[in-house]
């Protein structure tokens, strides 16, 4: 197999691994709050992930710049086996975690693989550790804390207006209210008048439209679907450029003409779609049903936080783990309601901690095999 085909195949592989593990991050709240079943939720998240992935071809070149170059020390000559080993090692680890039903970060896996392969191939001084720490590691560490804290804060505010409670308001209605008027003395008692005036009501979906003429009706479930789609879109916008950046770096070392970026984005997207549809249920089950119970209002807030943080990070070139942001937001729901399953959270955190050294070790092994071949 030629080097160019190795790059393209590795891109599809890591896209597939990412899809199987990460589609859950945008749709788990839909399932966990009872708004949707698994099949419809995963299909919804897959479609929006694909849209975000393709949109990143135009919107997320800052992320490509972050991961595509500059992480090696000046004067270090990159090699194709090292670049290919980085992609494959990250994909292998994420695939193992998906098989076990554990949500892990593709971004962390890539960082671990870069560190392990970089040291093995170029020595300890071959990596710009300061840049790796400030540009990549710092946003990855801070964003989960921000996500959990912001979720707790917004949930407290939402409960004050009756949104995030199990029996709270779930419908906004706006339109013209129609009311009957009593006839005046000069009118026949058989004649009735109608008074029409604009009105906005926040209440329950089963009674919200009473008294309206053709109202505009916005339900919390509908908003939940929208924020779920926004989270999945932001995930595609955030993750696809990282994987394409690795492909671009590897293809530049093959000696031949590099494939068009549009082709790379398309292949990564197809891999993400396939992985989401084929293997996305296991991680979705854990986040939806095992971390904490949740209602639609809580799910809506969780996705709103995740979509905002991850989307802004993608455009600004600040790498965030959708896994850690979304999972931390869901953990924030459990903290707020004191319903957290500590055993499940412990297993998740352990998987997060192990990801960096595991992918570093896998990277060294894959690099050794690549050099031998």
Protein Blocks (a to p, Z undefined) as FASTA:
>chain_A
ZZklmmmmmmmmmmmmmmmmmmmmmmmmmmmnopacfklmmmmmmmmmmmmmmmmmmmmm
mmmmmmmgojacghiacdfklmmmmmmmmmmmmmmmmmnopacdfklmmmmmmmmmmmmm
nojklpcfklmmmmmmmmmmmmmmmmmmmmmmmmmmmmmnommgmklcfbdcdddddddd
dddfkbcfkbccdddddddddddfklmmgoiahiadddfklmmmmmmmmmmmmmmmmmmm
mmmmmmmmmmmmnopacddfklmmmmmmmmmmmmmmmmmmmmmmmmmmmmpgcdfklmmm
mmmmmmmmmmmmmmnopacdfklmmmmmmmmmmmmnopacfklmmmmmmmmmmmmmmmmm
mmmmmmmmmmmZZ
